[in-house]
Amino acid sequence: MNKHKGVMIIGSQNGQNGKKPKRSIFRTLFCCCVSSETDTSAPNGVCVPEDVSPYPHISTPAGSQRHLLPSVSHRDMHKKCMVIDLDETLVHSSFKPISNADFIVPVEIDGTIHQVYVLKRPFVDDFLQKMGELYECVLFTASLAKYADPVANLLDKWGVFRARLFRESCVFHRGNYVKDLSRLGRDLHKVVIMDNSPASYIFHPDNAVPVSSWFDDMSDSELMDLVPFLETLSKVDNVYSVLRNCNNPLNSQTPPQQGNQVLPQITQGPMTQVQPSPPPLISQQQQDQQQQQYQKDYEDSKDGPS
């Protein structure tokens, strides 16, 4: 009997008794950040495919590169492209049972069904609807499609995401799955990426609107706090004119009064002054904590209800 009333559960829930090394389970499914000490080979064929070079600075033969996105649709012709991360940006997922989970998604990994409990970040519904009005929105996650696609089906009830990109669209670079925006097929002057992991946008830091990692704080309001800034950003001719200023830690900084700690303070009227606080640096400690959290959730789930 399902004890999570009102929670949508998709797919089969019949597990198998086969045991696999627990170290690879959460990494195989999520794997947003990978330690540089891990083996960078492609176990079980789940890492970077052959047509994705782990060395993006090395040119490839003409005609070998393909755009990740289709042509812009007519309805989005005059919109900028917003690339949005999934895990710890819009939702938090755990192998450990969560009593107030919004979704429970069964995912098969190496022949065993694992229940993934998904919490939605506060205000994510309103945020997505608003971003869909302002931008051509693309979901881009380093997680596997077998997990992220059903989560996106449940999360995006309005069809906000025009496209979904998963791990195979990332570039594996120095132990991290990087989202190379130059492969999208969009003018980079009109592309914004929202992601909690600076490693994800290390190739394009001047296109980034950093967000803090979210796990379970239901008082969080960061998504809504970002809306006024993102609405203004959607109207500028060149996102670099704003984000290069915001993401330069050498600029004079004025801490914001509330909400996102990297939310720029935009004056009313013409955009003549931007006073952000510096974005977070790439933190190995943050990556390690995230990886440890997935490990703990998985180990705890083995002793809890399935």
C-alpha positions as CSV (number, residue, x, y, z in Angstrom):
1,M,0.0,0.0,0.0
2,N,1.3,3.4,-0.9
3,K,1.7,5.5,2.2
4,H,2.5,8.7,0.3
5,K,-1.0,9.9,-0.3
6,G,-1.4,12.5,-3.1
7,V,2.0,11.6,-4.5
8,M,2.2,10.7,-8.1
9,I,4.1,7.4,-8.6
10,I,5.1,6.4,-12.1
11,G,6.5,3.2,-13.7
12,S,6.8,-0.2,-12.2
13,Q,7.7,-0.7,-8.5
14,N,8.7,-4.3,-8.7
15,G,12.3,-4.6,-7.6
16,Q,14.8,-7.4,-8.0
17,N,17.1,-8.9,-5.4
18,G,20.3,-8.5,-7.4
19,K,22.9,-6.4,-5.5
20,K,25.3,-4.1,-7.2
21,P,28.2,-2.1,-5.7
22,K,26.5,0.7,-3.8
23,R,29.3,3.2,-4.7
24,S,28.2,3.2,-8.3
25,I,24.4,3.5,-7.8
26,F,24.0,7.2,-7.0
27,R,26.8,8.2,-9.2
28,T,25.3,6.3,-12.1
29,L,21.9,8.0,-11.7
30,F,22.7,11.6,-10.7
31,C,26.5,12.1,-11.1
32,C,26.2,15.9,-11.2
33,C,29.7,16.2,-9.8
34,V,32.5,13.6,-10.1
35,S,35.7,13.7,-8.1
36,S,38.8,14.2,-10.3
37,E,40.1,11.0,-8.7
38,T,37.4,8.8,-10.1
39,D,37.8,6.7,-13.2
40,T,36.8,8.7,-16.2
41,S,36.1,5.7,-18.4
42,A,32.5,5.0,-19.4
43,P,31.2,2.2,-17.2
44,N,28.1,0.5,-18.6
45,G,28.1,3.1,-21.4
46,V,26.5,5.8,-19.3
47,C,29.2,8.6,-19.6
48,V,30.1,10.7,-22.5
49,P,29.3,9.3,-26.0
50,E,31.9,9.1,-28.7
51,D,30.7,12.2,-30.5
52,V,31.3,14.4,-27.4
53,S,34.9,15.4,-27.0
54,P,36.3,15.7,-23.5
55,Y,38.6,18.3,-24.8
56,P,36.4,21.1,-26.2
57,H,39.4,23.4,-26.9
58,I,40.7,20.9,-29.5
59,S,39.0,21.5,-32.9
60,T,37.2,18.6,-34.6
61,P,36.9,18.0,-38.3
62,A,34.4,20.2,-40.2
63,G,30.9,18.7,-40.2
64,S,31.5,16.5,-37.1
65,Q,29.8,18.9,-34.7
66,R,26.0,19.0,-34.4
67,H,23.9,21.4,-32.6
68,L,22.2,20.1,-29.5
69,L,19.0,22.0,-30.1
70,P,16.6,22.2,-33.0
71,S,15.9,25.4,-34.8
72,V,14.1,28.1,-32.8
73,S,10.4,27.8,-33.1
74,H,8.4,30.7,-34.3
75,R,6.9,31.5,-30.9
76,D,10.4,31.7,-29.3
77,M,12.0,33.6,-32.2
78,H,12.5,36.8,-30.3
79,K,13.3,35.2,-26.9
80,K,16.6,34.5,-25.3
81,C,17.5,31.0,-24.4
82,M,17.5,30.0,-20.7
83,V,19.3,26.7,-19.8
84,I,18.0,25.4,-16.5
85,D,19.5,22.8,-14.3
86,L,17.4,20.2,-12.5
87,D,18.9,18.7,-9.3
88,E,19.4,21.0,-6.4
89,T,18.3,23.9,-8.6
90,L,14.6,23.0,-9.2
91,V,14.2,19.8,-7.2
92,H,16.1,17.6,-4.7
93,S,16.0,13.8,-5.1
94,S,16.9,11.2,-2.6
95,F,17.0,7.4,-2.3
96,K,15.9,7.8,1.3
97,P,12.1,7.8,1.8
98,I,10.7,11.3,2.2
99,S,7.3,11.6,3.8
100,N,6.4,14.8,2.0
101,A,7.8,13.8,-1.4
102,D,6.1,15.4,-4.4
103,F,6.9,12.5,-6.7
104,I,8.2,9.0,-6.3
105,V,10.0,7.8,-9.4
106,P,11.0,4.1,-9.8
107,V,14.2,3.9,-11.7
108,E,15.9,0.7,-12.9
109,I,19.7,0.7,-12.4
110,D,21.7,-2.4,-13.3
111,G,18.6,-4.7,-13.1
112,T,17.4,-3.4,-9.8
113,I,14.4,-1.0,-9.3
114,H,15.2,1.9,-6.9
115,Q,12.6,4.4,-5.7
116,V,13.7,8.0,-6.0
117,Y,11.9,10.5,-3.8
118,V,11.6,13.9,-5.3
119,L,11.0,17.2,-3.5
120,K,10.1,20.4,-5.5
121,R,11.9,23.6,-4.6
122,P,9.4,26.2,-3.2
123,F,7.8,28.4,-5.9
124,V,9.2,26.2,-8.7
125,D,5.8,26.0,-10.4
126,D,5.3,29.8,-10.6
127,F,9.0,30.2,-11.5
128,L,8.8,27.8,-14.5
129,Q,5.6,29.3,-15.8
130,K,7.1,32.8,-15.7
131,M,10.3,31.8,-17.3
132,G,8.3,30.1,-20.1
133,E,6.7,33.4,-20.9
134,L,10.1,35.2,-21.0
135,Y,12.5,32.7,-22.4
136,E,13.0,29.7,-24.7
137,C,13.6,27.3,-21.8
138,V,15.8,24.2,-22.1
139,L,16.3,21.6,-19.3
140,F,20.0,20.6,-19.2
141,T,21.0,18.1,-16.5
142,A,24.0,15.9,-15.9
143,S,21.7,13.2,-14.7
144,L,20.6,10.2,-16.7
145,A,17.5,10.5,-18.9
146,K,16.0,7.4,-17.2
147,Y,15.7,9.5,-14.0
148,A,15.5,13.0,-15.2
149,D,13.0,12.6,-18.1
150,P,10.1,11.2,-15.9
151,V,10.9,13.8,-13.2
152,A,10.6,16.5,-15.9
153,N,7.3,15.0,-17.1
154,L,5.9,15.4,-13.6
155,L,7.5,18.8,-12.9
156,D,6.7,20.6,-16.2
157,K,3.0,20.4,-16.6
158,W,2.9,23.4,-18.9
159,G,5.4,22.3,-21.5
160,V,7.8,25.1,-20.5
161,F,10.9,23.1,-21.6
162,R,11.2,23.3,-25.4
163,A,14.0,20.7,-25.2
164,R,15.6,18.4,-22.6
165,L,19.3,17.6,-22.6
166,F,20.8,14.9,-20.4
167,R,24.2,13.6,-19.4
168,E,25.1,12.4,-22.9
169,S,25.0,16.1,-24.0
170,C,27.6,17.1,-21.4
171,V,31.3,17.3,-21.9
172,F,33.3,15.4,-19.4
173,H,36.1,17.8,-18.3
174,R,38.5,17.4,-15.4
175,G,36.1,15.1,-13.4
176,N,33.0,17.1,-14.0
177,Y,30.1,17.0,-16.5
178,V,30.2,20.5,-18.1
179,K,27.4,22.0,-20.1
180,D,29.0,23.5,-23.2
181,L,26.7,26.2,-24.3
182,S,28.5,26.7,-27.6
183,R,27.1,23.4,-28.8
184,L,23.4,24.5,-28.3
185,G,23.2,26.3,-31.7
186,R,22.1,29.6,-30.1
187,D,23.7,33.0,-30.1
188,L,25.7,33.0,-26.9
189,H,25.0,36.7,-26.4
190,K,21.4,35.6,-25.9
191,V,21.9,32.5,-23.7
192,V,21.6,32.3,-19.9
193,I,22.3,29.3,-17.7
194,M,20.9,28.8,-14.2
195,D,22.7,26.2,-12.2
196,N,23.7,25.5,-8.7
197,S,27.1,24.0,-9.7
198,P,29.7,26.5,-11.0
199,A,31.6,23.5,-12.5
200,S,28.6,23.0,-14.9
201,Y,29.2,26.4,-16.6
202,I,32.9,26.6,-16.2
203,F,33.3,27.2,-20.0
204,H,30.8,30.0,-20.0
205,P,30.8,31.8,-16.6
206,D,29.6,35.1,-18.2
207,N,26.4,33.5,-19.2
208,A,25.6,32.2,-15.7
209,V,23.0,33.2,-13.1
210,P,24.3,31.2,-10.1
211,V,21.8,29.8,-7.7
212,S,22.4,28.1,-4.3
213,S,22.0,24.4,-3.9
214,W,18.6,23.4,-2.5
215,F,17.9,20.3,-0.5
216,D,14.9,20.6,1.8
217,D,14.5,24.2,3.1
218,M,10.8,24.8,2.6
219,S,11.3,28.5,3.6
220,D,13.5,29.0,0.6
221,S,12.4,31.8,-1.8
222,E,15.3,32.1,-4.1
223,L,13.5,31.2,-7.3
224,M,10.9,33.9,-6.8
225,D,13.6,36.4,-5.7
226,L,15.3,35.9,-9.0
227,V,12.3,36.6,-11.1
228,P,12.6,40.5,-11.3
229,F,16.2,40.2,-12.3
230,L,15.6,37.6,-14.9
231,E,12.6,39.5,-16.3
232,T,14.9,42.5,-16.8
233,L,17.7,40.4,-18.2
234,S,15.2,39.0,-20.8
235,K,14.9,42.5,-22.3
236,V,18.5,43.4,-22.8
237,D,20.2,43.1,-26.2
238,N,23.3,41.3,-24.9
239,V,23.3,39.3,-21.6
240,Y,27.1,39.8,-21.3
241,S,26.4,43.5,-20.7
242,V,24.8,42.5,-17.4
243,L,26.3,39.2,-16.4
244,R,29.9,40.0,-17.1
245,N,29.5,42.8,-14.6
246,C,27.7,40.5,-12.1
247,N,30.2,37.7,-12.3
248,N,33.4,39.7,-12.0
249,P,34.5,39.5,-8.4
250,L,36.9,42.4,-8.9
251,N,34.1,44.9,-9.4
252,S,32.8,47.0,-6.5
253,Q,30.3,44.8,-4.6
254,T,27.2,45.8,-2.6
255,P,25.5,42.8,-0.8
256,P,21.9,42.4,-1.7
257,Q,19.3,43.0,1.0
258,Q,17.4,39.8,0.7
259,G,17.0,36.6,-1.3
260,N,19.7,35.2,-3.6
261,Q,23.2,36.1,-2.5
262,V,24.2,36.7,-6.1
263,L,21.1,38.6,-7.1
264,P,22.1,41.9,-8.7
265,Q,20.4,45.0,-7.6
266,I,19.0,46.5,-10.8
267,T,17.8,50.1,-10.7
268,Q,14.4,51.1,-12.2
269,G,14.6,52.5,-15.7
270,P,17.6,52.2,-17.9
271,M,20.2,49.6,-16.8
272,T,23.0,52.0,-15.9
273,Q,24.1,50.4,-12.6
274,V,24.5,46.9,-11.5
275,Q,25.7,46.2,-7.9
276,P,25.9,42.4,-7.4
277,S,27.8,40.4,-4.8
278,P,30.4,38.0,-6.2
279,P,29.2,34.6,-7.4
280,P,30.3,31.5,-5.5
281,L,33.7,30.0,-6.5
282,I,33.9,26.5,-7.7
283,S,33.8,24.6,-4.4
284,Q,35.2,21.1,-4.2
285,Q,33.8,21.0,-0.7
286,Q,30.3,21.6,-2.0
287,Q,30.7,18.9,-4.6
288,D,32.0,16.4,-2.0
289,Q,29.1,17.2,0.4
290,Q,26.6,16.7,-2.4
291,Q,28.2,13.3,-3.3
292,Q,28.2,12.3,0.4
293,Q,24.5,13.2,0.7
294,Y,23.6,10.9,-2.2
295,Q,25.7,8.1,-0.7
296,K,24.1,8.5,2.7
297,D,20.6,8.6,1.2
298,Y,21.2,5.4,-0.7
299,E,22.6,3.6,2.3
300,D,19.7,4.8,4.5
301,S,17.2,3.6,1.9
302,K,18.5,0.0,2.2
303,D,17.2,-0.1,5.7
304,G,14.0,1.8,5.1
305,P,10.7,0.9,3.4
306,S,10.8,0.4,-0.3
